[in-house]
């Protein structure tokens, strides 16, 4: 025997040793540089939307600016909103080009983090970082919804978890992505709390501490995601009793203006997606949360969009690129047009909800053949007066074209200013 | 091809972590003398191998790797590269496959290639041997959804599937493709919240019992009481007929049929006959003794006579018994009578009672009383002692003790208290009448204050007996009548005096009363018309005080042994405990009192009756409350035992204290026992000790055996996907002993819980565990793909594996089986005749129908297809994968096949066209032949009709040159020349599933042993035994290296 067992050391251990892997946001009490809105002003909301497998390779483009801006066929549903639209060309996520298609391109969509090939491990996504750092201002730190459930299984040995989760609460745990409208509604408005909650959580934490002592070092790290989750719940119980301060800005709705949706998932895709959009709107209007992520479909989506005349599953169409794919892509954009329309109707002081929201729509590849060297990204809304629409920005040949640089700006607008995030240390120029 | 895209994809194989494919394992199987010494290997690496690697690969894998992350120059020493055995394995695989270095790049010579491969083989051999048995790095695992649901099922006895009710996130898979791998088990606040909710849901279903607790599918107390009632009724039904009647006819028949044997056989004969006839020995013995009684008994003797004269037909005997029963019993099952039962009166009233003294009563509405004793007899006197008004709204008023009323009664009746017409001694409080006389006491003219003192309406009562001087042959029936009209029911008990009224007792001389009561008593004891009150709940329960009526003395005496009595007592005490009736009764009582205590009318008399039970109700309530308190410590003990089962280990003293801490804190805050107990239960099930499979890392530098409890948990989760049962827990300390392990494995294999492994190993191995959700069928194209068909297709592989495992069939049956396990829906789908009904069954000899084994599952054939058509590529790739081969990634920019074939072309033809593309041919020559043979099946897995297949459509030639045709050909090929490959791949999966991780180099020997066992006709128990006795299954890494690769 020429190798001692204890001399064997994996890359994983090394990374851990260097402290790369786990910073536990909920344990940190770092002050954040707050570009915070005054308490009597409406806050800026952040919404990330996503669809899998990009867009038709010929028909995703925009040219010109302002009222004369031209939109490619995929984008036509957004024509009424082009002056609120910023089309970003050439951004990329470098780490998404190192791995197996679909899963290795999608799990790090919002974090820019490397993805482990030997276990489920990537980085905390920026929406969840915001939720962890600033989510205690609302009852729910963030709302994470999806219109397509995860597909269990492996792709070349990699869990498809990666391709169905863009929000990650910790490096090893994707954020629970609610796909049932009724349960999403319950997250916002139903409080199933009772006096035992606190006691159970305390007891569970006590058990967790003694259990942790029994674990090996690596399992202790694995176990942090459980501890973090329990702490998160502890925080929710605490926040459930908090009242809004006097004189503070009041949301336009104090309570939901619609009944709880029926259990189950609506049979028709357009009804289903619209309902999920409505729940996001409701969350923002009631100020239940200021951070939302809505994944319309997975990468590798197996939905067949028969409602626009498609015969094949979306995944299949993304490869073959029939003309019907444009109709499917337009259907995605019509969701955003709907959101813009509804948000523009809501007056918040001298602005609208759309003015006070940043919407980023993205996909993890430009088109269906897994090309992640540049990504399709658009921004909509006013970011609380900080974002000017009607522009096309081309970063393809810019020195900094990192998605994480864009995320830094989105976080700025949402009220969290950081020096660095993921693989970026600076903001995009000209945004 | 876009160079930027293609290179990383080709290189991905090197970086991918899961490198051990079975084909490579086969190559790595040690050959004699191949492994050199460690020093030799290190020297030859430094001198020859590393330079050769650098020379061959440096163009892309140098200091700055080109489009990949592998720098081969960095591995300057053997030690360095052996720290990454997967890199070595990958290099070997690429060299064997011949796709590295890529075409066009300078290739190593044959000698160099061999040199490299030999060194890698030797090095990996040495490495594998050095670490053989390494349990590996098994990431901390929480329970998967399946494991959670099964554990709750086995803990509670109720299959409540909380992960479905609370919509837990779906399981995802890792390692070798199974859902029990820690790395693929994310934990989020949403999940933890669901854990807590699910724990609350379970705790809400705990049913506290006098001793311990059980669980119910329902969280509602009324349902729990229903369940207790159902158990009790089930017990009743085992002994008595639908009206509570004893099984008299059957037992009587047995006494006739086996008369000789019973007469001559001695005491053992009863038991023998009872066993033979499946009768109750106790009851048989009682009947036998009664029918053969030697003491004269006036009511039994005629029946004995009939019985002696009977042949084997019991009818005449039964008729005689029935006739006497009608004389002696009255069953209260009519409406008002049932009301009586609910208010505390017996369901079966004795008629024609013979007594020495009787409490006679009548409802007194007005002060006009009549005392009647019938019939008239010479020299017979009736003593009416303590004539009194009772019940209602006043205290007991003994008329003789009230001076004014005493005088009034004497004046009105013409009788005197304490006076006998013959001047015989009588109590001072008694009136005496002659038998046959009727005395009227009219007090209606009394002054108002005296009238008021009577506080009517009430009961008029007296204790009646014959005076001592009466003849011993005398007998009277006595009546107190104080109401006009009505009569016959409970509200107006007796309004008329009738000679021969069967409900009025025969009052006889005290000296002979016992003797004269005996015949009826003997008959009643042996031949009750019912042995229990079958309805339990009286018919008019809403008008009665008591919800349940227990009447089962005859059952206990005639039919139950000690165990049976204990059981029925337990069932009753559980019913009473669970229903909390004793707490509800006082409320019902108060309500009824309010209702009946109305002004003077017939209903008011009911108030007098229920008044009788006032004391009893209070006593029972108090007793119940103290029973509840008495049960509390037992509940806490049971909770601790429950926690030990849930946490799969004994609890330390401080943990026992911690489990109960929340309970005691709650109680201190004034919370009642029940909610405090439930909260503690929530705490046990929310604890990470339940949710995580925690194992103590080995101390010291090397791996060590896990504890007995940990090993038991590994075994039960492997086989049952659930917690250990009591027997396994009891044997846990000895489970490392091979014989004990084998005994437990064999026992557990026979258990229905093996469904856990059938689902989580079998169906996942085949790739169809998620078939219901992700079948991919286009419903537009296949309207016949109904939910019932979908569910049946998904169920079939699970049933198939269950059959393999539980019946311990040969492992190779996965391919070689000539049987299916199907129901009627699948039989129709598959065209297999003769299968009726929805139950699943094994059907043999199905090869003619194109089924048998893994290749014939409709679910696999349908899932490995495009939405609207078949896909030879998908099916073929699936077969390739099941054989353990790895396929390179699909290159980008390859036009996929159209979903619907262009006109005039078959799926086979478009697939063949595709294969002509040289970019594609390399892989498709491996894939397509398998898929082509399965073209016999359509996209729903049905056999295509012969007319839809052109000749040769299902024919193909494999890459190794074997001609195969159709399902049968493929099955012969996979089960023939490729059988070992299939089994090696299965063995690898089984090892990975068993260990909860990817297999690694050091598992090679184990996998080979399992493969050999499988290939030599081994059964599932044989293969599993090899694994569960292996070092890696039984041990755990030390903390220090727990994270190594």
Interface residues (C-beta under 8 A of the other chain):
Chain A: X1 X2 X3 X5 X6 X7 X8 X9 X10 X12 X13 X16 X97 X98 X99 X100 X101 X117 X118 X119 X120 X121 X149 X150 X151 X152 X153 X154 X156 X157 X159 X160 X161 X169 X172 X173 X174 X175 X176 X178 X180 X183 X192 X196 X197 X199 X200 X201 X203 X204 X206 X207 X208 X211 X214 X215 X216 X217 X218 X219 X222 X223 X225 X226 X228 X229 X230 X232 X233 X236 X302 X304 X306 X311 X312 X313 X316 X319 X320 X369 X370 X371 X373
Chain B: X4 X5 X8 X9 X12 X15 X16 X17 X18 X38 X39 X41 X42 X69 X78 X79 X82 X83 X126 X127 X130 X131 X134 X137 X139 X140 X142 X167 X169 X170 X171 X172 X173 X174 X177 X179 X182 X183 X184 X186 X187 X188 X189 X190 X191 X192 X193 X196 X197 X199 X200 X658 X661 X662 X665 X666 X679 X682 X683 X686 X687 X688 X689 X691 X692 X694 X696 X697 X701 X702 X767 X769 X770 X773 X774 X776 X778 X780 X866 X867 X868 X889 X892 X893 X895 X896 X898 X899 X900 X998 X1037 X1039 X1040 X1041 X1042 X1043 X1044 X1045
